[in-house]
Amino acid sequence: MDVIKYVEDPQRQELVKEVRKKIDELGIEYLYLQFVSITGRIMGKGIPADHWENVAKKGFQLVYGATVNLFVNRHGEYFGYGPEAAELVGIPDPETFMQLPWDKRIARMYCTLFRNREEKENPGGFLTSDSRGNLRRLHKEFQNKHNGLHLRVGTEPEMMWLKKDENGKPAGGYSAPYCYHIDQFESLRPVYMKVIEYSRKMGLDIIQGDHEDAPGQLELNWMYDDVLRNADRLTTYRQICAQVAREFNIIACFMTKPFMGVSASGCHHNMSLWRGGEDVFRPTGNDTNNLPGMAENYMYVSGGDNTFMPDGDDPQMPGKAGLAAIGGIVHHLRALTAIGSSTVNSYRRLWDTGFWAPIFADWGFQNRTTGLRVSAPGRFEYRSVDSMVNPYLMGSTILAAADDGIDNNLDPGEPEERNIYDAIAAGKQVKRLPMNLGEALQALADDKVVQRGMPGEMYRLYDEYKRDEWERFNHTVTEWDVETYLNCLP
């Protein structure tokens, strides 16, 4: 069984012992055992730390439907799995142990999900509705297939800090909508300094930040890394922001487009493919209580050869392997949009023109009007991704598209250096990205390559959940409907 092999791995057993030492040294009383649902929501259970060894071996059980948020569709039926379905087994990954800096009695760990040991079909097998577990396995398969080639990602997680009214509803931004304005950045200093404090203590190597275009909109960046570690850090960052919002009695808003007429919150993915390199131990901040032992939180992949770097006379043109990979992503960009722009609200970002959100499947150098650009030598910036993304699904499907590009040497075409709208006016034929969730889901349904990044039950569950979301929207009378049509006739 996969679960037995995982639990009995000698290296893991040593880490289980290290966790016990850390629990005792740090006075940890309670553990959050968490995984990530198909929509990016953090799910799981909590246990008293006294029971660590038992849960490390046997795991915890939870209904399968927790991977689909345990929600019901608009007909009142549970997504994916009914109440008669089996229960998953969550096994904690000890290397991800991390004390919560805002309550040092508590620590958290990510978990890998398995089928129940007693099931008749594939007992104890890896659960394919586990987006994080899928990414780890698919990345390993990609590395084995392509002679060690691996994906590194750095994300740009924009989000908004909003005030609350007396009813707890959004009451505008915590700052004015001035992009790169230091005074507005300063107005959010108590908030972002607390975020940075917690982030550094939880292993995020914060490297820069700025105030963005929208009210209360900030972007804080950390060092790029292995695709799985980066996804873990983005998920951790969201938890940190939620905690800071509680402390300041404000809203940490990851909704893509809460306001029209100002920029939405994107989450650009800067990616590169590497050969070689090694994990290095790099502590962050001045709190060393979590070090060493649970070093995974402070590991970064370093060195190696970046295949996206130019290998010819043109200092802008990526290397051949990078071009083929990006050819795969350009080729599959319409289907990938269903993952990167995953909500009904995501498409408000694409329709609100003039705010640099890309809507065309093309690429260029330093060109913000295309879906992809070479943001700096050696990396591509995938721009049609927003703040609601599940980074594990995004990583898995990017790998699937890049794999197809490398296998079939897909040509991304010549880089577009003009404003894409000028190029189209001059006669260039460019595919447009889907402009609503329904169209995007159909593009995904038609793309078997991208679906390979959603193995087993993952595609079925995602499609079911998101089609219901689209149907709910179409089944809703909005304020716009009333304002437009209430007094339309006679």
C-alpha positions in Angstrom: 0.0 0.0 0.0 1.1 3.5 -0.7 0.2 4.6 2.8 2.3 1.9 4.4 5.3 2.7 2.3 4.9 6.4 3.1 4.5 5.9 6.9 7.3 3.4 7.2 9.9 5.3 5.2 13.0 5.4 7.5 13.8 9.0 6.8 10.2 10.0 7.7 10.4 8.0 10.9 13.4 10.0 12.0 11.6 13.2 11.3 8.7 12.0 13.4 11.1 11.7 16.3 12.4 15.2 15.5 8.9 16.6 15.7 8.5 15.1 19.2 11.7 16.9 20.3 10.4 20.1 18.9 7.0 19.7 20.5 8.7 19.2 23.9 11.3 22.0 23.4 8.8 24.6 22.2 5.9 23.7 24.6 3.6 22.9 21.7 0.1 21.8 23.0 -1.9 21.5 19.8 -1.3 20.6 16.1 -3.2 21.7 13.0 -3.0 18.9 10.4 -4.0 20.6 7.1 -4.5 19.9 3.4 -5.7 22.0 0.5 -9.0 21.5 -1.2 -9.5 21.7 -5.0 -10.4 25.4 -4.7 -7.3 26.2 -2.5 -9.2 26.3 0.8 -7.2 25.0 3.8 -8.9 22.1 5.4 -8.0 19.6 8.1 -8.2 18.7 11.8 -6.6 19.7 15.0 -5.2 17.2 17.6 -3.6 17.6 21.1 0.2 17.3 20.7 0.2 14.4 23.2 -1.2 12.2 20.4 1.5 13.0 17.8 3.1 9.6 17.5 -0.2 7.9 17.0 -1.5 10.2 14.4 1.9 10.2 12.6 1.5 6.5 12.2 -2.2 6.0 11.6 -3.2 9.5 10.4 -6.6 11.0 10.8 -9.8 10.2 8.9 -12.1 12.7 7.3 -14.9 12.4 4.7 -13.8 12.4 1.1 -15.9 15.4 0.4 -13.6 17.6 2.5 -11.4 17.8 -0.6 -14.3 19.5 -2.3 -15.0 21.8 0.7 -17.9 19.6 1.9 -20.3 21.8 0.0 -23.5 21.0 -1.8 -24.4 22.0 -5.3 -27.5 24.1 -6.2 -29.6 21.0 -6.1 -28.6 20.2 -2.6 -26.3 17.3 -3.5 -22.8 17.0 -2.0 -20.0 17.6 -4.5 -18.0 14.7 -5.6 -18.8 12.2 -2.9 -22.1 11.4 -1.1 -22.4 10.7 2.6 -22.1 7.0 1.8 -18.5 7.5 0.5 -15.4 6.2 2.4 -13.2 8.4 4.5 -9.8 9.6 3.5 -6.7 9.1 5.6 -4.5 12.2 6.2 -0.9 11.5 7.1 1.1 14.5 8.3 4.3 15.4 6.6 6.7 16.0 9.6 9.2 18.1 7.6 6.5 20.8 7.3 6.2 21.2 11.1 6.0 24.9 11.9 5.1 26.8 15.1 2.5 29.5 14.7 4.2 32.8 15.7 1.0 34.4 16.9 0.2 31.5 19.3 3.3 29.5 20.1 1.3 26.8 21.8 0.2 25.6 18.3 2.1 24.2 15.3 0.9 23.2 11.9 1.8 20.6 9.3 0.7 19.8 5.8 -0.6 16.3 5.1 -0.6 13.8 2.3 -4.0 12.2 1.6 -4.6 8.5 1.0 -7.5 6.2 0.3 -8.7 4.3 3.4 -6.7 1.1 4.1 -9.8 -1.1 4.2 -11.2 0.0 0.8 -11.8 -2.8 -1.8 -10.4 -0.7 -4.7 -6.8 0.5 -4.4 -6.7 0.3 -0.6 -4.3 2.7 1.0 -3.5 4.3 -2.4 -2.7 8.0 -3.0 -5.9 10.1 -3.1 -6.1 11.8 -6.4 -8.4 14.5 -5.1 -5.4 15.8 -3.1 -4.1 18.7 -5.1 -0.9 19.1 -3.1 -0.1 15.3 -3.2 -0.7 15.3 -7.0 1.7 18.2 -7.6 4.5 16.5 -5.7 4.0 13.2 -7.6 3.6 14.8 -11.0 6.6 17.0 -10.5 8.7 13.9 -9.6 7.4 12.1 -12.7 8.3 15.2 -14.8 11.8 15.2 -13.4 12.3 11.5 -14.0 11.1 11.8 -17.6 13.2 14.8 -18.5 16.5 13.9 -16.9 16.1 15.9 -13.8 14.5 19.0 -15.3 12.4 20.6 -12.6 10.1 23.6 -12.3 10.9 26.6 -10.1 8.2 29.2 -9.5 8.0 32.6 -7.9 4.5 34.2 -7.4 3.4 37.8 -7.0 0.4 37.5 -4.7 -1.6 40.8 -4.9 -4.4 41.2 -2.3 -6.4 44.0 -0.8 -6.7 45.2 2.8 -10.2 46.6 3.3 -11.9 48.4 6.1 -15.1 47.1 7.8 -18.3 48.9 8.4 -20.4 48.4 11.5 -21.9 45.2 10.0 -18.5 43.7 9.2 -18.9 44.4 5.5 -16.2 45.9 3.2 -16.1 49.7 3.6 -13.4 50.6 1.1 -9.7 50.2 1.0 -7.3 50.7 4.0 -5.3 53.1 1.7 -5.8 55.1 -1.5 -5.4 53.6 -4.9 -2.0 55.0 -5.8 0.4 52.5 -7.4 4.0 52.4 -6.0 3.2 55.3 -3.8 5.4 55.1 -0.7 3.1 57.3 1.4 0.2 54.8 0.8 2.6 52.0 1.5 3.5 53.7 4.8 -0.1 54.0 5.7 -0.3 50.2 5.7 3.0 49.9 7.6 1.5 48.4 10.8 -0.3 45.8 8.8 2.5 44.8 6.4 5.2 44.8 9.1 3.2 42.3 11.1 2.7 40.2 7.9 6.4 40.3 7.3 7.2 39.4 10.9 5.0 36.3 10.8 6.1 35.4 7.3 9.8 35.4 8.1 9.2 33.3 11.2 7.4 30.8 9.1 10.1 30.4 6.5 9.1 32.9 3.8 12.2 34.8 2.6 10.5 38.2 1.9 12.5 40.0 -0.7 10.4 43.1 -1.7 6.9 44.7 -1.6 5.0 47.6 -2.9 1.6 49.4 -2.9 -0.4 48.4 -6.0 -3.0 50.3 -8.1 -6.2 49.4 -6.1 -7.3 50.7 -2.7 -5.6 48.9 0.1 -3.8 46.7 -2.5 -0.3 45.3 -1.5 2.1 42.8 -3.0 4.8 41.2 -0.9 7.1 38.8 -2.6 9.4 36.0 -1.3 12.2 34.2 -3.0 11.3 31.8 -5.8 11.7 28.1 -5.2 10.7 24.5 -6.1 7.1 24.6 -7.4 5.7 22.7 -4.4 7.5 24.7 -1.7 6.4 27.9 -3.4 2.8 26.7 -3.3 3.1 25.8 0.4 4.4 29.3 1.1 1.6 31.0 -0.8 -0.9 29.0 1.2 0.9 29.9 4.4 1.0 33.5 3.4 -2.8 33.5 3.0 -3.1 32.1 6.5 -0.8 34.8 7.9 -2.8 37.5 6.2 -6.0 36.2 7.6 -4.5 36.2 11.1 -3.2 39.8 10.7 -6.7 40.9 9.5 -8.2 39.5 12.7 -5.6 41.3 14.8 -6.4 44.7 13.1 -10.1 44.1 12.7 -9.9 44.6 8.9 -10.4 42.3 5.9 -7.6 40.5 4.1 -9.3 40.3 0.7 -8.1 37.7 -1.9 -11.2 38.1 -4.0 -9.9 38.9 -7.5 -12.1 42.0 -8.3 -14.0 43.5 -5.4 -14.2 46.9 -7.3 -14.6 47.8 -10.9 -12.6 50.7 -12.3 -9.4 49.8 -10.4 -6.9 47.0 -10.9 -7.8 43.5 -9.8 -5.5 41.3 -7.7 -3.4 39.1 -9.9 -1.0 36.3 -8.9 1.6 36.2 -11.7 3.6 33.0 -11.8 7.2 33.5 -12.8 8.6 30.2 -13.8 11.7 28.5 -15.1 13.0 25.0 -15.8 16.3 23.9 -14.2 18.7 21.0 -14.3 20.8 20.3 -11.2 21.0 22.4 -8.1 20.7 21.4 -4.5 18.6 22.2 -1.4 20.3 24.7 0.9 19.4 25.6 4.4 18.7 29.3 4.7 17.0 30.5 8.0 14.9 33.6 7.8 14.2 36.2 10.4 15.8 36.2 13.9 13.6 33.4 15.4 15.6 30.2 15.4 13.4 28.2 17.7 12.1 26.1 14.7 15.7 25.3 13.6 17.2 22.8 12.7 15.3 19.5 12.3 12.2 20.8 10.6 14.4 22.4 7.9 12.0 21.9 5.1 10.5 25.3 5.9 13.8 27.0 5.5 15.1 25.0 2.5 15.6 26.7 -0.9 16.7 25.0 -4.1 19.9 26.7 -5.3 22.3 26.5 -8.2 21.9 24.4 -11.4 21.4 25.3 -15.0 18.4 27.4 -16.0 17.2 26.1 -19.4 15.2 29.3 -19.9 18.4 31.4 -20.1 19.4 32.5 -23.7 21.7 30.1 -25.4 22.3 32.1 -28.6 23.3 35.5 -29.8 20.0 37.2 -28.8 20.2 38.2 -25.1 16.4 38.2 -24.9 15.5 35.0 -26.6 15.2 32.0 -24.2 17.0 28.7 -24.7 15.5 26.0 -26.8 14.1 23.9 -23.9 12.5 27.0 -22.5 11.0 28.0 -25.8 9.5 24.5 -26.2 8.1 24.6 -22.7 6.6 28.0 -23.3 5.3 26.8 -26.6 3.3 24.2 -24.7 1.9 26.8 -22.3 0.9 29.2 -25.1 -0.7 26.3 -27.0 -2.8 25.3 -24.0 -3.3 28.7 -22.5 -7.1 28.8 -23.1 -7.5 25.6 -21.0 -5.1 26.8 -18.4 -7.2 29.9 -17.9 -9.8 27.7 -16.2 -7.3 27.0 -13.5 -5.6 30.4 -13.3 -8.8 32.4 -13.5 -10.9 30.0 -11.5 -14.0 32.0 -10.4 -16.9 33.9 -11.9 -15.4 37.0 -10.5 -12.0 36.4 -12.1 -13.4 37.5 -15.5 -14.3 40.9 -14.2 -10.6 41.4 -14.2 -10.4 40.5 -17.9 -13.3 42.6 -19.0 -12.2 45.8 -17.1 -9.8 46.9 -19.9 -7.1 49.4 -19.3 -5.7 47.7 -16.2 -3.1 45.4 -17.8 -4.9 42.1 -17.4 -3.9 40.0 -20.4 -6.6 38.5 -22.6 -4.6 37.2 -25.5 -2.7 33.9 -25.9 0.6 35.3 -27.0 4.0 36.1 -25.5 6.7 38.8 -25.8 9.6 40.5 -24.1 8.6 42.9 -21.3 5.2 43.1 -22.9 2.3 43.4 -20.4 -0.3 43.1 -23.1 0.4 39.4 -23.7 -0.6 36.4 -21.6 3.1 35.5 -21.1 6.2 37.6 -21.2 9.9 37.3 -20.5 10.0 39.4 -17.4 13.8 39.0 -17.0 16.4 36.7 -18.6 15.8 33.2 -17.5 12.1 33.3 -16.5 8.7 33.6 -18.0 5.9 35.5 -16.3 2.5 33.8 -16.7 0.1 36.7 -16.3 -3.4 35.3 -16.7 -3.5 34.0 -13.1 -5.3 35.8 -10.2 -5.3 35.8 -6.5 -8.0 33.1 -6.1 -5.7 30.5 -7.8 -5.1 27.1 -6.2 -1.2 27.1 -6.7 -1.0 23.3 -6.6 -3.4 22.8 -9.5 -1.7 25.6 -11.3 1.7 24.0 -10.9 0.4 20.6 -12.0 -1.3 21.9 -15.1 1.7 24.1 -16.1 3.9 21.0 -15.9 1.4 19.1 -18.1 1.5 21.9 -20.7 5.3 22.3 -20.5 5.7 18.5 -20.9 3.7 18.6 -24.1 5.7 21.4 -25.4 9.0 19.6 -24.8 7.7 16.3 -26.1 6.4 17.8 -29.4 8.8 20.8 -29.7 5.9 23.2 -29.9 6.8 26.6 -31.3 5.4 29.6 -29.4 5.8 31.7 -32.5 7.8 35.0 -32.7 7.7 37.2 -29.6 5.3 40.1 -29.9 7.0 43.4 -29.1 4.1 45.6 -30.1 1.1 46.5 -28.0 -1.0 43.5 -28.8 -4.0 45.7 -29.7 -1.9 47.5 -32.2 -0.7 44.2 -33.6 -4.3 42.9 -34.0 -5.3 46.2 -35.7 -2.4 45.6 -38.1 -3.9 42.2 -39.0 -2.3 39.8 -36.6 -4.4 36.7 -35.8 -4.3 36.0 -32.0 -6.4 33.6 -30.0 -8.4 35.4 -27.2 -8.5 33.8 -23.8 -11.9 32.7 -22.5 -13.9 35.6 -21.2 -16.1 33.8 -18.7 -15.9 30.8 -16.5 -18.2 28.7 -18.6 -16.1 29.2 -21.8 -12.9 28.5 -19.8 -14.4 25.2 -18.5 -15.3 24.2 -22.0 -11.7 24.9 -23.1 -10.5 22.7 -20.3 -12.9 19.9 -21.2 -11.5 20.0 -24.8 -7.9 19.8 -23.7 -6.8 16.3 -22.7 -3.2 17.5 -22.2 -4.0 19.9 -19.4 -6.3 17.4 -17.9 -3.2 15.2 -17.4 -2.3 17.7 -14.7 -5.5 16.8 -12.9 -5.2 13.0 -12.6 -7.6 10.4 -11.3 -10.7 12.0 -9.8 -9.3 15.6 -9.8 -10.6 16.7 -13.1 -14.1 15.3 -12.5 -14.3 17.0 -9.1 -13.0 20.4 -10.3 -15.3 20.4 -13.4 -18.3 19.5 -11.2 -17.6 22.1 -8.6 -16.8 24.9 -11.1 -19.7 24.2 -13.5 -22.0 24.4 -10.5 -20.5 27.8 -9.6 -21.1 29.0 -13.2 -24.7 27.7 -13.1 -25.3 29.4 -9.8 -24.2 32.7 -11.3 -26.5 32.2 -14.3 -29.3 31.2 -11.9 -29.0 34.5 -10.0 -30.8 37.8 -10.4 -28.2 40.5 -9.7 -28.4 44.2 -8.7 -27.4 45.0 -12.3 -30.4 43.0 -13.6 -32.8 44.9 -11.4 -31.3 48.3 -12.3 -31.3 47.6 -16.0 -34.6 45.9 -16.5 -37.0 46.7 -13.7 -38.4 49.8 -15.3 -37.4 49.0 -18.9 -41.0 48.7 -20.1 -43.5 50.0 -21.1 
